[in-house]
């Protein structure tokens, strides 16, 4: 399953989903000061699928942490749906993450002693949904990622690719506006990596979920429709690129 020329592009008719304006992030002080981001300007629109690349220390992970409301800029502004995230309290940022963001990690981060269904339900537990509604939504999410019938299996009974599918189902069960994927294929072989990237492509195309993904693998970045290269805390390049272009 690959992108094609009929795939809809991002919605640029209105304000951006996300905007960085002059974002700077500084860690430490004095001689230990590290300027991880040195004045980043970026715009991400609804419906985009963007790959972020760059060497270790380039600032891409810092940028992802700010996008995910796990960190805040030292200077500059990060707006999400026209809200200045830097002005939110820690509790407000946590609520933003809970209601608008989904996360996929290299290490899957599943609970080993619980079933696939229970893992996918977890974000809905935090939202306070009743059990029946949680079960229904989690089953639908597992079906979307190709795991209908695997609800009762625990992570140790699943392959790496299946575990990542469970993690993706957990990330999308709340219908997030933004899916942040940090090296989602880093622990998978090449065949399973392609399957996961094709799944992300399908979710982006069919559900309209905006996806921002960190990867160091050009083959995986090629599935995205835009690639942003970080270097030394700055955006080195930002261009359309991928199998759909």
Number of C-alpha atoms within 10 A of each C-alpha: 10 13 19 11 9 8 15 14 16 16 15 13 8 8 15 18 21 19 23 21 15 17 22 22 23 14 11 9 9 6 6 8 10 13 17 20 27 18 19 21 16 16 13 21 20 22 22 24 28 27 28 24 25 20 12 12 14 20 25 26 18 19 25 19 15 19 24 21 22 13 17 24 23 14 16 16 21 26 18 18 15 12 14 13 22 19 13 14 10 15 9 13 18 15 14 16 18 16 16 16 22 26 21 24 21 17 17 21 12 20 14 12 12 15 20 30 25 23 22 30 26 17 21 22 13 9 13 10 13 10 11 9 12 22 18 12 20 28 23 16 26 25 15 18 21 15 19 12 10 18 19 12 15 19 21 12 14 15 12 19 20 20 21 28 26 30 26 28 30 27 25 28 22 21 19 17 18 27 24 22 22 20 18 25 27 15 16 18 11 13 9 17 20 19 16 22 21 17 19 24 24 19 18 21 20 12 12 21 23 24 24 23 25 25 21 16 13 12 15 22 24 19 24 27 21 20 24 21 18 24 17 17 21 19 22 13 11 15 11 13 17 20 14 18 14
